Amino acid sequence: MTVKYIGPDYVALPTGTIHEVLSIEKGWYRIMTELDESYLFPPHVFEVVDE
């Protein structure tokens, strides 16, 4: 699934960037950040672009 980040702007995750969801764990999205590290994020800070 591809998502667009719509939350607050961070260095590791700028607003408006497109990301591939690596996995969904307990309802949260595992995303690779701009710093090449994967983290879990709540789904409400993303907009689904392509399922």
C-alpha angles and dihedrals in degrees: 000000000000120000138182119224111236099169130099117313115263131171090241094043116025117197113262097025120137119231139179114235105235093194143334114240120185088336096309125112121240105217132180106233128214087263091062093250125120121228138169117252132182112256094233091076091061137067116213110240100174129004 
